[in-house]
Amino acid sequence: MTEAQLPDGLIAAAGALTAWLADADAPGIIVGGVAASLLGRPRMTQDVDALVAITEDRWPLLLDKAKAHGLAPRIAEPLEFAARNRVLLMRHEPSGIDIDLILGGLRFEFEAIAAAIPYRFGPLTIRLPRVEDLMIMKAIAHRPRDLLDLETLLGLHPEANLDRVRQYLDEFARAASMSDLLEDWDRLVARRRPTPA
């Protein structure tokens, strides 16, 4: 994929985000629509979502380092909001692009960050999840846009380990009492990869 397939603002925001997390020694990955566009097919997205592994006692330091990278909170009490929702709401001021920084807390999230894949994007190297991990995130998010992304990823990545994805989704569906999550996954897999008669 070439730089031209993402708007300049998103590229600038992703670069600032990557530099910010490196400066704060906070391992992270870019997820959401940007990851879906780079690992799947380019699609419209107006913000950058990322997942980071950083302990709560270091959140103030993380926030302090944001300004040097052109990033600022987009709400008045960002750390209080983060404590309740595990999301730091930021904006890349030069581009006006919003950044939602998910503050990881689940074992799966830490594993996804640890297994990140460096992705060369013009002069920039960003960290993306493995395609299986992005599939899991999209299946759990479970919005119509996420299910469309998931269908695209299934079609473009026949090498993906679907057994691993289904195993995790089965555990999550049981824990969250979300049987439709697994039903929708199985339906998408059957549609994209029909079994021989």
Steps between C-alpha positions, in 0.01 A plus 500: 500500500626844417473822695247635253242250628460683830431874529795718599334591831469137606862433404616801703287398801622138485860623484452731799329222694782256425766753608303586816470138613870440433592814698286380792638144480143375457474201262196529279335414171276686259160332472155603375434639154864581419609142574200366305599719203863387506437128563177487299372747243523880525183646645380830637611571855530835674698414812782284628442229760786344691545248779780550753653301785580738784427477872256749650768667713674608176194654334589854623850468351351380173271802491786738587702380201216551253546875447847460351342294220217741420247301699256638756203364697166574341306502828550694823582211740670239281650286777174481694321390181779248433465353849131435436518391136861391435521737202707816472327743263760702311528719190792552264478878488688566171265273304188520718485118502355338813693220667336248733769332708366180655681426827537123491416286799409156362739212443397488133582870459850459643560192283385690190738787578790264567443324165474825300627510143709800384343647188704726274290785376709741291755654737299382800502165678185428699403195704190308398334195655527156345206450266353239737509749788331767289234244405437434869473872576261556211283201592473619862424861402218346295366816336386481135820679384714256699323198353561638150868545587506146633350361181766684296781368721371145465497530122847654474684282753443132423816424702346625826470255787123494532506229767688736730252781431199276563646359820545847646158615382341190654661581838395865476145418388452266796643750749291788362187295421519610135397195301432714191869590485598141423198444275593803290864387481401152380260649245771731360755218479251271326412775250860588419644149513234243420587145593517244215188289450 
